[in-house]
């Protein structure tokens, strides 16, 4: 399922529109975004089957969100 703008806002907070467009451009699924959000929230200890190292699109999005937070351009 393709995530919507609102899905991305719900999962990652107040990212700017450019960051959201970059996330949408990755083609990530809603499941991948939920996995990234769990990692960002440091909830990987209760993730069950999702407890794995991020890779591919999920890792790209994780790094993107982290970089926007570090730059102060968005809050999760």
Number of C-alpha atoms within 10 A of each C-alpha: 7 11 16 13 13 11 14 21 15 12 17 20 14 16 19 13 12 10 19 20 13 13 22 17 9 13 12 18 16 16 14 19 22 17 23 25 22 18 20 17 11 11 12 18 10 10 13 8 7 17 14 11 9 16 10 10 17 23 16 16 24 19 14 16 26 16 14 16 15 11 9 10 14 18 14 16
